[in-house]
Amino acid sequence: MTATWTDVRDWILERNPDLTDLAPETDIIDSRLVDSLQFVELVLYIEDLRGTALDADAVSLDSFRTLKEIEQNFFQ
């Protein structure tokens, strides 16, 4: 199975039970759907889905702002 942004969306929805859906363009940082502690978990989860570590020097916070950006930066 190939990982996609939908796997990340499901991960976020599990942690936000009041949320029923999440648009690919929603800023998950500014909307506080992922807090600072969860952000570390999110990075580790994306690494797990990819099967490789992320290069911390080559990745910016903006790469994680939306599901669309996560897809473009980590799953293509």
All heavy atoms as a GROMACS GRO file, in nm:
protein
  620
    1MET      N    1   0.083  -0.119   0.000
    1MET     CA    2   0.000   0.000   0.000
    1MET      C    3   0.088   0.125   0.000
    1MET      O    4   0.182   0.135   0.077
    1MET     CB    5  -0.090  -0.002   0.123
    1MET     CG    6  -0.178   0.120   0.135
    1MET     SD    7  -0.283   0.114   0.280
    1MET     CE    8  -0.201   0.233   0.382
    2THR      N    9   0.056   0.218  -0.085
    2THR     CA   10   0.130   0.343  -0.093
    2THR      C   11   0.065   0.446  -0.002
    2THR      O   12  -0.056   0.467  -0.006
    2THR     CB   13   0.131   0.396  -0.238
    2THR    OG1   14   0.188   0.295  -0.322
    2THR    CG2   15   0.212   0.522  -0.248
    3ALA      N   16   0.146   0.510   0.081
    3ALA     CA   17   0.095   0.611   0.174
    3ALA      C   18   0.061   0.739   0.097
    3ALA      O   19   0.128   0.773  -0.001
    3ALA     CB   20   0.200   0.640   0.280
    4THR      N   21  -0.042   0.808   0.144
    4THR     CA   22  -0.084   0.935   0.084
    4THR      C   23  -0.126   1.031   0.194
    4THR      O   24  -0.126   0.996   0.312
    4THR     CB   25  -0.203   0.916  -0.012
    4THR    OG1   26  -0.318   0.877   0.065
    4THR    CG2   27  -0.174   0.813  -0.120
    5TRP      N   28  -0.167   1.150   0.152
    5TRP     CA   29  -0.214   1.250   0.247
    5TRP      C   30  -0.337   1.201   0.323
    5TRP      O   31  -0.361   1.246   0.435
    5TRP     CB   32  -0.242   1.383   0.178
    5TRP     CG   33  -0.357   1.378   0.080
    5TRP    CD1   34  -0.352   1.346  -0.052
    5TRP    CD2   35  -0.495   1.403   0.109
    5TRP    NE1   36  -0.477   1.350  -0.108
    5TRP    CE2   37  -0.568   1.386  -0.012
    5TRP    CE3   38  -0.565   1.439   0.223
    5TRP    CZ2   39  -0.704   1.402  -0.020
    5TRP    CZ3   40  -0.703   1.456   0.214
    5TRP    CH2   41  -0.770   1.437   0.094
    6THR      N   42  -0.412   1.107   0.267
    6THR     CA   43  -0.531   1.057   0.337
    6THR      C   44  -0.493   0.982   0.464
    6THR      O   45  -0.568   0.984   0.562
    6THR     CB   46  -0.618   0.969   0.245
    6THR    OG1   47  -0.543   0.858   0.199
    6THR    CG2   48  -0.674   1.048   0.128
    7ASP      N   49  -0.378   0.917   0.465
    7ASP     CA   50  -0.330   0.852   0.587
    7ASP      C   51  -0.303   0.955   0.695
    7ASP      O   52  -0.335   0.935   0.812
    7ASP     CB   53  -0.203   0.771   0.559
    7ASP     CG   54  -0.226   0.658   0.461
    7ASP    OD1   55  -0.313   0.574   0.489
    7ASP    OD2   56  -0.159   0.656   0.357
    8VAL      N   57  -0.244   1.067   0.655
    8VAL     CA   58  -0.215   1.176   0.749
    8VAL      C   59  -0.346   1.240   0.796
    8VAL      O   60  -0.362   1.269   0.915
    8VAL     CB   61  -0.120   1.280   0.687
    8VAL    CG1   62  -0.094   1.394   0.783
    8VAL    CG2   63   0.011   1.214   0.644
    9ARG      N   64  -0.441   1.258   0.704
    9ARG     CA   65  -0.572   1.313   0.742
    9ARG      C   66  -0.638   1.224   0.846
    9ARG      O   67  -0.688   1.273   0.948
    9ARG     CB   68  -0.663   1.323   0.619
    9ARG     CG   69  -0.802   1.380   0.655
    9ARG     CD   70  -0.906   1.352   0.551
    9ARG     NE   71  -0.919   1.206   0.537
    9ARG     CZ   72  -0.961   1.146   0.427
    9ARG    NH1   73  -0.993   1.215   0.321
    9ARG    NH2   74  -0.970   1.015   0.422
   10ASP      N   75  -0.636   1.094   0.826
   10ASP     CA   76  -0.696   1.001   0.921
   10ASP      C   77  -0.628   1.010   1.057
   10ASP      O   78  -0.694   1.005   1.162
   10ASP     CB   79  -0.691   0.858   0.868
   10ASP     CG   80  -0.779   0.838   0.745
   10ASP    OD1   81  -0.866   0.924   0.717
   10ASP    OD2   82  -0.758   0.737   0.674
   11TRP      N   83  -0.497   1.025   1.057
   11TRP     CA   84  -0.420   1.039   1.181
   11TRP      C   85  -0.465   1.164   1.256
   11TRP      O   86  -0.485   1.161   1.378
   11TRP     CB   87  -0.271   1.045   1.147
   11TRP     CG   88  -0.178   1.051   1.262
   11TRP    CD1   89  -0.121   0.945   1.327
   11TRP    CD2   90  -0.127   1.170   1.326
   11TRP    NE1   91  -0.038   0.992   1.428
   11TRP    CE2   92  -0.041   1.128   1.428
   11TRP    CE3   93  -0.147   1.305   1.306
   11TRP    CZ2   94   0.024   1.218   1.511
   11TRP    CZ3   95  -0.082   1.396   1.388
   11TRP    CH2   96   0.004   1.351   1.490
   12ILE      N   97  -0.482   1.275   1.185
   12ILE     CA   98  -0.526   1.400   1.247
   12ILE      C   99  -0.669   1.388   1.297
   12ILE      O  100  -0.701   1.432   1.408
   12ILE     CB  101  -0.512   1.517   1.148
   12ILE    CG1  102  -0.364   1.542   1.118
   12ILE    CG2  103  -0.578   1.644   1.204
   12ILE    CD1  104  -0.339   1.637   1.002
   13LEU      N  105  -0.756   1.327   1.219
   13LEU     CA  106  -0.896   1.311   1.260
   13LEU      C  107  -0.908   1.224   1.386
   13LEU      O  108  -0.993   1.251   1.471
   13LEU     CB  109  -0.979   1.251   1.146
   13LEU     CG  110  -1.002   1.344   1.026
   13LEU    CD1  111  -1.073   1.268   0.914
   13LEU    CD2  112  -1.080   1.468   1.066
   14GLU      N  113  -0.824   1.124   1.399
   14GLU     CA  114  -0.825   1.040   1.520
   14GLU      C  115  -0.793   1.122   1.644
   14GLU      O  116  -0.843   1.093   1.753
   14GLU     CB  117  -0.723   0.927   1.508
   14GLU     CG  118  -0.763   0.816   1.416
   14GLU     CD  119  -0.654   0.710   1.402
   14GLU    OE1  120  -0.560   0.708   1.484
   14GLU    OE2  121  -0.663   0.631   1.307
   15ARG      N  122  -0.712   1.223   1.630
   15ARG     CA  123  -0.669   1.305   1.743
   15ARG      C  124  -0.762   1.425   1.766
   15ARG      O  125  -0.744   1.499   1.862
   15ARG     CB  126  -0.526   1.352   1.722
   15ARG     CG  127  -0.429   1.238   1.752
   15ARG     CD  128  -0.302   1.245   1.670
   15ARG     NE  129  -0.219   1.130   1.697
   15ARG     CZ  130  -0.238   1.007   1.647
   15ARG    NH1  131  -0.339   0.984   1.568
   15ARG    NH2  132  -0.157   0.908   1.677
   16ASN      N  133  -0.857   1.444   1.678
   16ASN     CA  134  -0.954   1.553   1.688
   16ASN      C  135  -1.095   1.497   1.668
   16ASN      O  136  -1.155   1.515   1.562
   16ASN     CB  137  -0.923   1.660   1.583
   16ASN     CG  138  -0.791   1.728   1.608
   16ASN    OD1  139  -0.783   1.819   1.689
   16ASN    ND2  140  -0.687   1.683   1.540
   17PRO      N  141  -1.149   1.429   1.769
   17PRO     CA  142  -1.277   1.360   1.754
   17PRO      C  143  -1.395   1.451   1.719
   17PRO      O  144  -1.496   1.403   1.666
   17PRO     CB  145  -1.298   1.290   1.888
   17PRO     CG  146  -1.203   1.352   1.982
   17PRO     CD  147  -1.093   1.413   1.902
   18ASP      N  148  -1.386   1.580   1.746
   18ASP     CA  149  -1.494   1.673   1.711
   18ASP      C  150  -1.496   1.704   1.562
   18ASP      O  151  -1.593   1.758   1.511
   18ASP     CB  152  -1.482   1.803   1.789
   18ASP     CG  153  -1.501   1.782   1.940
   18ASP    OD1  154  -1.562   1.681   1.978
   18ASP    OD2  155  -1.454   1.867   2.016
   19LEU      N  156  -1.389   1.670   1.494
   19LEU     CA  157  -1.375   1.699   1.351
   19LEU      C  158  -1.420   1.577   1.271
   19LEU      O  159  -1.381   1.464   1.301
   19LEU     CB  160  -1.228   1.729   1.323
   19LEU     CG  161  -1.190   1.803   1.197
   19LEU    CD1  162  -1.254   1.940   1.193
   19LEU    CD2  163  -1.039   1.817   1.189
   20THR      N  164  -1.504   1.600   1.169
   20THR     CA  165  -1.551   1.488   1.088
   20THR      C  166  -1.481   1.478   0.954
   20THR      O  167  -1.479   1.372   0.893
   20THR     CB  168  -1.703   1.499   1.064
   20THR    OG1  169  -1.731   1.623   0.999
   20THR    CG2  170  -1.780   1.488   1.194
   21ASP      N  171  -1.424   1.588   0.907
   21ASP     CA  172  -1.351   1.587   0.781
   21ASP      C  173  -1.247   1.697   0.784
   21ASP      O  174  -1.254   1.789   0.868
   21ASP     CB  175  -1.445   1.605   0.662
   21ASP     CG  176  -1.382   1.559   0.531
   21ASP    OD1  177  -1.276   1.490   0.536
   21ASP    OD2  178  -1.435   1.590   0.425
   22LEU      N  179  -1.152   1.689   0.694
   22LEU     CA  180  -1.044   1.787   0.689
   22LEU      C  181  -1.008   1.811   0.543
   22LEU      O  182  -0.966   1.718   0.474
   22LEU     CB  183  -0.923   1.734   0.767
   22LEU     CG  184  -0.799   1.821   0.775
   22LEU    CD1  185  -0.831   1.956   0.839
   22LEU    CD2  186  -0.690   1.750   0.854
   23ALA      N  187  -1.027   1.934   0.499
   23ALA     CA  188  -0.996   1.968   0.360
   23ALA      C  189  -0.846   1.971   0.340
   23ALA      O  190  -0.770   2.009   0.430
   23ALA     CB  191  -1.056   2.104   0.326
   24PRO      N  192  -0.799   1.933   0.221
   24PRO     CA  193  -0.655   1.931   0.193
   24PRO      C  194  -0.587   2.067   0.205
   24PRO      O  195  -0.467   2.074   0.224
   24PRO     CB  196  -0.647   1.880   0.049
   24PRO     CG  197  -0.775   1.809   0.025
   24PRO     CD  198  -0.877   1.876   0.111
   25GLU      N  199  -0.663   2.176   0.198
   25GLU     CA  200  -0.606   2.311   0.204
   25GLU      C  201  -0.612   2.374   0.342
   25GLU      O  202  -0.563   2.485   0.362
   25GLU     CB  203  -0.678   2.404   0.105
   25GLU     CG  204  -0.667   2.362  -0.039
   25GLU     CD  205  -0.771   2.256  -0.079
   25GLU    OE1  206  -0.870   2.237  -0.004
   25GLU    OE2  207  -0.753   2.191  -0.181
   26THR      N  208  -0.668   2.305   0.441
   26THR     CA  209  -0.678   2.359   0.576
   26THR      C  210  -0.540   2.367   0.639
   26THR      O  211  -0.463   2.270   0.637
   26THR     CB  212  -0.769   2.269   0.664
   26THR    OG1  213  -0.898   2.263   0.605
   26THR    CG2  214  -0.779   2.321   0.805
   27ASP      N  215  -0.508   2.482   0.698
   27ASP     CA  216  -0.380   2.500   0.766
   27ASP      C  217  -0.390   2.430   0.902
   27ASP      O  218  -0.456   2.480   0.993
   27ASP     CB  219  -0.347   2.648   0.782
   27ASP     CG  220  -0.208   2.672   0.833
   27ASP    OD1  221  -0.160   2.595   0.920
   27ASP    OD2  222  -0.143   2.767   0.785
   28ILE      N  223  -0.327   2.316   0.915
   28ILE     CA  224  -0.338   2.236   1.036
   28ILE      C  225  -0.255   2.293   1.152
   28ILE      O  226  -0.282   2.261   1.268
   28ILE     CB  227  -0.302   2.088   1.013
   28ILE    CG1  228  -0.157   2.073   0.969
   28ILE    CG2  229  -0.397   2.026   0.913
   28ILE    CD1  230  -0.110   1.928   0.957
   29ILE      N  231  -0.161   2.382   1.121
   29ILE     CA  232  -0.079   2.445   1.226
   29ILE      C  233  -0.155   2.564   1.285
   29ILE      O  234  -0.176   2.571   1.406
   29ILE     CB  235   0.058   2.489   1.172
   29ILE    CG1  236   0.132   2.375   1.102
   29ILE    CG2  237   0.142   2.553   1.282
   29ILE    CD1  238   0.169   2.258   1.188
   30ASP      N  239  -0.195   2.658   1.199
   30ASP     CA  240  -0.266   2.777   1.247
   30ASP      C  241  -0.400   2.744   1.310
   30ASP      O  242  -0.442   2.810   1.404
   30ASP     CB  243  -0.288   2.877   1.132
   30ASP     CG  244  -0.161   2.952   1.095
   30ASP    OD1  245  -0.064   2.948   1.174
   30ASP    OD2  246  -0.158   3.015   0.988
   31SER      N  247  -0.466   2.641   1.261
   31SER     CA  248  -0.596   2.602   1.317
   31SER      C  249  -0.580   2.518   1.444
   31SER      O  250  -0.678   2.482   1.506
   31SER     CB  251  -0.677   2.524   1.214
   31SER     OG  252  -0.612   2.403   1.182
   32ARG      N  253  -0.457   2.489   1.480
   32ARG     CA  254  -0.422   2.414   1.601
   32ARG      C  255  -0.478   2.272   1.602
   32ARG      O  256  -0.504   2.215   1.708
   32ARG     CB  257  -0.463   2.490   1.726
   32ARG     CG  258  -0.400   2.627   1.734
   32ARG     CD  259  -0.399   2.679   1.875
   32ARG     NE  260  -0.355   2.817   1.881
   32ARG     CZ  261  -0.228   2.855   1.888
   32ARG    NH1  262  -0.135   2.765   1.890
   32ARG    NH2  263  -0.196   2.982   1.894
   33LEU      N  264  -0.496   2.216   1.485
   33LEU     CA  265  -0.536   2.076   1.477
   33LEU      C  266  -0.420   1.985   1.516
   33LEU      O  267  -0.440   1.872   1.561
   33LEU     CB  268  -0.584   2.041   1.336
   33LEU     CG  269  -0.713   2.110   1.294
   33LEU    CD1  270  -0.744   2.081   1.148
   33LEU    CD2  271  -0.828   2.065   1.383
   34VAL      N  272  -0.299   2.037   1.500
   34VAL     CA  273  -0.178   1.968   1.544
   34VAL      C  274  -0.102   2.065   1.633
   34VAL      O  275  -0.059   2.172   1.586
   34VAL     CB  276  -0.090   1.925   1.423
   34VAL    CG1  277   0.042   1.867   1.470
   34VAL    CG2  278  -0.165   1.826   1.335
   35ASP      N  279  -0.089   2.033   1.761
   35ASP     CA  280  -0.016   2.121   1.852
   35ASP      C  281   0.134   2.088   1.848
   35ASP      O  282   0.177   1.998   1.775
   35ASP     CB  283  -0.074   2.116   1.993
   35ASP     CG  284  -0.061   1.979   2.060
   35ASP    OD1  285   0.031   1.902   2.025
   35ASP    OD2  286  -0.143   1.950   2.148
   36SER      N  287   0.210   2.159   1.927
   36SER     CA  288   0.356   2.143   1.921
   36SER      C  289   0.402   2.002   1.958
   36SER      O  290   0.496   1.950   1.898
   36SER     CB  291   0.425   2.247   2.009
   36SER     OG  292   0.381   2.235   2.142
   37LEU      N  293   0.338   1.939   2.054
   37LEU     CA  294   0.376   1.802   2.091
   37LEU      C  295   0.334   1.703   1.983
   37LEU      O  296   0.407   1.610   1.951
   37LEU     CB  297   0.316   1.763   2.225
   37LEU     CG  298   0.368   1.841   2.346
   37LEU    CD1  299   0.294   1.800   2.472
   37LEU    CD2  300   0.517   1.820   2.363
   38GLN      N  301   0.215   1.723   1.929
   38GLN     CA  302   0.168   1.634   1.823
   38GLN      C  303   0.250   1.652   1.695
   38GLN      O  304   0.260   1.559   1.616
   38GLN     CB  305   0.021   1.661   1.792
   38GLN     CG  306  -0.072   1.616   1.901
   38GLN     CD  307  -0.214   1.660   1.874
   38GLN    OE1  308  -0.238   1.765   1.817
   38GLN    NE2  309  -0.309   1.578   1.917
   39PHE      N  310   0.308   1.769   1.676
   39PHE     CA  311   0.387   1.793   1.556
   39PHE      C  312   0.504   1.694   1.547
   39PHE      O  313   0.532   1.640   1.441
   39PHE     CB  314   0.438   1.937   1.551
   39PHE     CG  315   0.513   1.968   1.426
   39PHE    CD1  316   0.444   1.989   1.307
   39PHE    CD2  317   0.651   1.972   1.425
   39PHE    CE1  318   0.513   2.015   1.189
   39PHE    CE2  319   0.720   1.998   1.308
   39PHE     CZ  320   0.651   2.020   1.190
   40VAL      N  321   0.568   1.670   1.658
   40VAL     CA  322   0.678   1.572   1.660
   40VAL      C  323   0.625   1.434   1.623
   40VAL      O  324   0.685   1.362   1.543
   40VAL     CB  325   0.747   1.570   1.799
   40VAL    CG1  326   0.850   1.460   1.806
   40VAL    CG2  327   0.809   1.705   1.829
   41GLU      N  328   0.509   1.397   1.678
   41GLU     CA  329   0.447   1.270   1.644
   41GLU      C  330   0.414   1.265   1.495
   41GLU      O  331   0.430   1.161   1.430
   41GLU     CB  332   0.319   1.249   1.723
   41GLU     CG  333   0.338   1.224   1.871
   41GLU     CD  334   0.204   1.207   1.940
   41GLU    OE1  335   0.122   1.124   1.893
   41GLU    OE2  336   0.180   1.277   2.039
   42LEU      N  337   0.364   1.376   1.441
   42LEU     CA  338   0.330   1.384   1.299
   42LEU      C  339   0.452   1.360   1.212
   42LEU      O  340   0.447   1.283   1.116
   42LEU     CB  341   0.266   1.518   1.267
   42LEU     CG  342   0.234   1.544   1.119
   42LEU    CD1  343   0.133   1.444   1.066
   42LEU    CD2  344   0.185   1.686   1.100
   43VAL      N  345   0.562   1.423   1.245
   43VAL     CA  346   0.686   1.404   1.168
   43VAL      C  347   0.728   1.257   1.173
   43VAL      O  348   0.760   1.198   1.069
   43VAL     CB  349   0.798   1.496   1.221
   43VAL    CG1  350   0.931   1.461   1.157
   43VAL    CG2  351   0.764   1.642   1.196
   44LEU      N  352   0.724   1.198   1.290
   44LEU     CA  353   0.761   1.056   1.303
   44LEU      C  354   0.664   0.966   1.225
   44LEU      O  355   0.706   0.868   1.164
   44LEU     CB  356   0.766   1.015   1.450
   44LEU     CG  357   0.875   1.082   1.533
   44LEU    CD1  358   0.858   1.048   1.681
   44LEU    CD2  359   1.013   1.044   1.483
   45TYR      N  360   0.536   1.001   1.227
   45TYR     CA  361   0.437   0.923   1.153
   45TYR      C  362   0.462   0.932   1.003
   45TYR      O  363   0.458   0.830   0.932
   45TYR     CB  364   0.296   0.972   1.188
   45TYR     CG  365   0.187   0.894   1.120
   45TYR    CD1  366   0.168   0.759   1.149
   45TYR    CD2  367   0.103   0.954   1.027
   45TYR    CE1  368   0.067   0.686   1.087
   45TYR    CE2  369   0.003   0.881   0.965
   45TYR     CZ  370  -0.015   0.747   0.995
   45TYR     OH  371  -0.113   0.677   0.932
   46ILE      N  372   0.492   1.051   0.954
   46ILE     CA  373   0.522   1.067   0.810
   46ILE      C  374   0.647   0.988   0.774
   46ILE      O  375   0.651   0.922   0.670
   46ILE     CB  376   0.535   1.216   0.774
   46ILE    CG1  377   0.397   1.284   0.782
   46ILE    CG2  378   0.596   1.234   0.635
   46ILE    CD1  379   0.398   1.434   0.768
   47GLU      N  380   0.748   0.992   0.859
   47GLU     CA  381   0.868   0.913   0.833
   47GLU      C  382   0.835   0.765   0.826
   47GLU      O  383   0.885   0.693   0.740
   47GLU     CB  384   0.974   0.939   0.941
   47GLU     CG  385   1.039   1.073   0.932
   47GLU     CD  386   1.144   1.097   1.039
   47GLU    OE1  387   1.136   1.034   1.147
   47GLU    OE2  388   1.234   1.178   1.014
   48ASP      N  389   0.750   0.720   0.917
   48ASP     CA  390   0.709   0.580   0.918
   48ASP      C  391   0.634   0.543   0.790
   48ASP      O  392   0.660   0.438   0.730
   48ASP     CB  393   0.623   0.552   1.042
   48ASP     CG  394   0.592   0.405   1.060
   48ASP    OD1  395   0.686   0.323   1.049
   48ASP    OD2  396   0.475   0.372   1.085
   49LEU      N  397   0.543   0.630   0.748
   49LEU     CA  398   0.468   0.604   0.625
   49LEU      C  399   0.560   0.599   0.503
   49LEU      O  400   0.542   0.517   0.414
   49LEU     CB  401   0.361   0.712   0.602
   49LEU     CG  402   0.240   0.711   0.695
   49LEU    CD1  403   0.155   0.835   0.671
   49LEU    CD2  404   0.158   0.585   0.676
   50ARG      N  405   0.658   0.687   0.500
   50ARG     CA  406   0.752   0.693   0.388
   50ARG      C  407   0.855   0.580   0.392
   50ARG      O  408   0.910   0.542   0.290
   50ARG     CB  409   0.830   0.826   0.391
   50ARG     CG  410   0.750   0.946   0.355
   50ARG     CD  411   0.826   1.075   0.386
   50ARG     NE  412   0.968   1.070   0.364
   50ARG     CZ  413   1.032   1.124   0.260
   50ARG    NH1  414   0.964   1.188   0.169
   50ARG    NH2  415   1.163   1.116   0.249
   51GLY      N  416   0.885   0.536   0.512
   51GLY     CA  417   0.989   0.434   0.527
   51GLY      C  418   1.129   0.493   0.526
   51GLY      O  419   1.227   0.418   0.520
   52THR      N  420   1.138   0.625   0.535
   52THR     CA  421   1.268   0.693   0.539
   52THR      C  422   1.259   0.815   0.630
   52THR      O  423   1.152   0.873   0.647
   52THR     CB  424   1.313   0.742   0.400
   52THR    OG1  425   1.216   0.834   0.349
   52THR    CG2  426   1.331   0.628   0.303
   53ALA      N  427   1.373   0.852   0.685
   53ALA     CA  428   1.380   0.971   0.769
   53ALA      C  429   1.374   1.097   0.684
   53ALA      O  430   1.418   1.097   0.569
   53ALA     CB  431   1.508   0.970   0.852
   54LEU      N  432   1.321   1.204   0.742
   54LEU     CA  433   1.319   1.333   0.674
   54LEU      C  434   1.449   1.405   0.703
   54LEU      O  435   1.503   1.395   0.813
   54LEU     CB  436   1.202   1.417   0.724
   54LEU     CG  437   1.062   1.358   0.705
   54LEU    CD1  438   0.958   1.451   0.766
   54LEU    CD2  439   1.033   1.336   0.559
   55ASP      N  440   1.499   1.479   0.606
   55ASP     CA  441   1.619   1.560   0.624
   55ASP      C  442   1.577   1.690   0.691
   55ASP      O  443   1.515   1.776   0.628
   55ASP     CB  444   1.684   1.587   0.489
   55ASP     CG  445   1.810   1.671   0.500
   55ASP    OD1  446   1.853   1.703   0.613
   55ASP    OD2  447   1.867   1.705   0.394
   56ALA      N  448   1.607   1.702   0.820
   56ALA     CA  449   1.562   1.818   0.898
   56ALA      C  450   1.610   1.950   0.839
   56ALA      O  451   1.541   2.051   0.849
   56ALA     CB  452   1.609   1.805   1.042
   57ASP      N  453   1.727   1.952   0.777
   57ASP     CA  454   1.780   2.076   0.719
   57ASP      C  455   1.706   2.116   0.591
   57ASP      O  456   1.708   2.233   0.554
   57ASP     CB  457   1.928   2.061   0.689
   57ASP     CG  458   2.010   2.046   0.816
   57ASP    OD1  459   1.967   2.098   0.921
   57ASP    OD2  460   2.117   1.982   0.810
   58ALA      N  461   1.643   2.021   0.526
   58ALA     CA  462   1.577   2.049   0.398
   58ALA      C  463   1.427   2.069   0.412
   58ALA      O  464   1.360   2.098   0.314
   58ALA     CB  465   1.606   1.936   0.301
   59VAL      N  466   1.374   2.058   0.533
   59VAL     CA  467   1.230   2.065   0.554
   59VAL      C  468   1.196   2.187   0.639
   59VAL      O  469   1.260   2.213   0.740
   59VAL     CB  470   1.179   1.937   0.625
   59VAL    CG1  471   1.032   1.946   0.654
   59VAL    CG2  472   1.209   1.814   0.541
   60SER      N  473   1.094   2.262   0.596
   60SER     CA  474   1.050   2.377   0.673
   60SER      C  475   0.912   2.351   0.731
   60SER      O  476   0.841   2.260   0.689
   60SER     CB  477   1.044   2.501   0.583
   60SER     OG  478   0.937   2.491   0.492
   61LEU      N  479   0.872   2.433   0.826
   61LEU     CA  480   0.740   2.421   0.886
   61LEU      C  481   0.631   2.432   0.780
   61LEU      O  482   0.529   2.364   0.787
   61LEU     CB  483   0.722   2.528   0.993
   61LEU     CG  484   0.589   2.528   1.068
   61LEU    CD1  485   0.568   2.397   1.142
   61LEU    CD2  486   0.582   2.645   1.163
   62ASP      N  487   0.652   2.516   0.680
   62ASP     CA  488   0.554   2.533   0.574
   62ASP      C  489   0.527   2.403   0.498
   62ASP      O  490   0.420   2.387   0.440
   62ASP     CB  491   0.597   2.643   0.477
   62ASP     CG  492   0.586   2.781   0.540
   62ASP    OD1  493   0.505   2.798   0.634
   62ASP    OD2  494   0.658   2.872   0.496
   63SER      N  495   0.619   2.311   0.499
   63SER     CA  496   0.600   2.182   0.433
   63SER      C  497   0.491   2.099   0.499
   63SER      O  498   0.441   2.003   0.440
   63SER     CB  499   0.730   2.102   0.435
   63SER     OG  500   0.833   2.170   0.370
   64PHE      N  501   0.455   2.136   0.623
   64PHE     CA  502   0.358   2.060   0.701
   64PHE      C  503   0.226   2.134   0.723
   64PHE      O  504   0.139   2.086   0.793
   64PHE     CB  505   0.416   2.027   0.839
   64PHE     CG  506   0.535   1.937   0.835
   64PHE    CD1  507   0.662   1.989   0.826
   64PHE    CD2  508   0.519   1.800   0.840
   64PHE    CE1  509   0.773   1.906   0.822
   64PHE    CE2  510   0.629   1.716   0.837
   64PHE     CZ  511   0.757   1.770   0.828
   65ARG      N  512   0.210   2.252   0.666
   65ARG     CA  513   0.093   2.335   0.696
   65ARG      C  514  -0.040   2.276   0.651
   65ARG      O  515  -0.140   2.289   0.721
   65ARG     CB  516   0.108   2.474   0.636
   65ARG     CG  517   0.208   2.556   0.712
   65ARG     CD  518   0.180   2.703   0.701
   65ARG     NE  519   0.271   2.773   0.788
   65ARG     CZ  520   0.244   2.799   0.916
   65ARG    NH1  521   0.131   2.765   0.969
   65ARG    NH2  522   0.332   2.861   0.989
   66THR      N  523  -0.043   2.214   0.536
   66THR     CA  524  -0.168   2.157   0.485
   66THR      C  525  -0.144   2.014   0.438
   66THR      O  526  -0.031   1.975   0.410
   66THR     CB  527  -0.224   2.238   0.366
   66THR    OG1  528  -0.138   2.222   0.254
   66THR    CG2  529  -0.242   2.386   0.400
   67LEU      N  530  -0.252   1.940   0.426
   67LEU     CA  531  -0.241   1.804   0.373
   67LEU      C  532  -0.190   1.807   0.230
   67LEU      O  533  -0.113   1.720   0.189
   67LEU     CB  534  -0.376   1.734   0.380
   67LEU     CG  535  -0.430   1.708   0.521
   67LEU    CD1  536  -0.573   1.658   0.514
   67LEU    CD2  537  -0.341   1.611   0.595
   68LYS      N  538  -0.229   1.908   0.156
   68LYS     CA  539  -0.183   1.923   0.018
   68LYS      C  540  -0.031   1.941   0.013
   68LYS      O  541   0.037   1.880  -0.069
   68LYS     CB  542  -0.254   2.042  -0.046
   68LYS     CG  543  -0.233   2.058  -0.192
   68LYS     CD  544  -0.320   2.173  -0.244
   68LYS     CE  545  -0.308   2.187  -0.392
   68LYS     NZ  546  -0.395   2.293  -0.443
   69GLU      N  547   0.022   2.025   0.101
   69GLU     CA  548   0.167   2.047   0.105
   69GLU      C  549   0.241   1.922   0.154
   69GLU      O  550   0.349   1.891   0.106
   69GLU     CB  551   0.200   2.168   0.193
   69GLU     CG  552   0.157   2.298   0.127
   69GLU     CD  553   0.158   2.417   0.221
   69GLU    OE1  554   0.150   2.397   0.344
   69GLU    OE2  555   0.164   2.530   0.170
   70ILE      N  556   0.181   1.851   0.250
   70ILE     CA  557   0.241   1.725   0.296
   70ILE      C  558   0.250   1.627   0.182
   70ILE      O  559   0.353   1.562   0.163
   70ILE     CB  560   0.161   1.668   0.416
   70ILE    CG1  561   0.182   1.758   0.539
   70ILE    CG2  562   0.201   1.524   0.445
   70ILE    CD1  563   0.092   1.725   0.656
   71GLU      N  564   0.145   1.617   0.103
   71GLU     CA  565   0.145   1.527  -0.014
   71GLU      C  566   0.255   1.566  -0.111
   71GLU      O  567   0.334   1.482  -0.155
   71GLU     CB  568   0.007   1.532  -0.083
   71GLU     CG  569   0.001   1.451  -0.210
   71GLU     CD  570  -0.011   1.302  -0.188
   71GLU    OE1  571  -0.045   1.260  -0.076
   71GLU    OE2  572   0.013   1.227  -0.283
   72GLN      N  573   0.262   1.695  -0.144
   72GLN     CA  574   0.360   1.742  -0.242
   72GLN      C  575   0.504   1.724  -0.194
   72GLN      O  576   0.592   1.693  -0.272
   72GLN     CB  577   0.336   1.889  -0.274
   72GLN     CG  578   0.209   1.913  -0.352
   72GLN     CD  579   0.176   2.061  -0.366
   72GLN    OE1  580   0.234   2.147  -0.300
   72GLN    NE2  581   0.080   2.090  -0.452
   73ASN      N  582   0.526   1.745  -0.065
   73ASN     CA  583   0.662   1.742  -0.012
   73ASN      C  584   0.712   1.604   0.029
   73ASN      O  585   0.834   1.580   0.028
   73ASN     CB  586   0.674   1.837   0.107
   73ASN     CG  587   0.669   1.982   0.066
   73ASN    OD1  588   0.754   2.028  -0.008
   73ASN    ND2  589   0.565   2.051   0.108
   74PHE      N  590   0.620   1.514   0.066
   74PHE     CA  591   0.666   1.388   0.124
   74PHE      C  592   0.614   1.260   0.058
   74PHE      O  593   0.667   1.153   0.084
   74PHE     CB  594   0.630   1.384   0.272
   74PHE     CG  595   0.679   1.505   0.348
   74PHE    CD1  596   0.590   1.593   0.405
   74PHE    CD2  597   0.815   1.532   0.355
   74PHE    CE1  598   0.636   1.705   0.473
   74PHE    CE2  599   0.862   1.644   0.422
   74PHE     CZ  600   0.771   1.731   0.480
   75PHE      N  601   0.513   1.270  -0.026
   75PHE     CA  602   0.454   1.148  -0.081
   75PHE      C  603   0.452   1.146  -0.233
   75PHE      O  604   0.372   1.074  -0.292
   75PHE     CB  605   0.313   1.126  -0.026
   75PHE     CG  606   0.312   1.104   0.123
   75PHE    CD1  607   0.251   1.194   0.207
   75PHE    CD2  608   0.373   0.992   0.179
   75PHE    CE1  609   0.251   1.174   0.345
   75PHE    CE2  610   0.373   0.972   0.315
   75PHE     CZ  611   0.311   1.062   0.398
   76GLN      N  612   0.540   1.219  -0.298
   76GLN     CA  613   0.545   1.214  -0.445
   76GLN      C  614   0.680   1.168  -0.490
   76GLN      O  615   0.777   1.177  -0.427
   76GLN     CB  616   0.513   1.350  -0.504
   76GLN     CG  617   0.369   1.383  -0.484
   76GLN     CD  618   0.324   1.504  -0.565
   76GLN    OE1  619   0.401   1.564  -0.638
   76GLN    NE2  620   0.199   1.537  -0.553
   0.00000   0.00000   0.00000
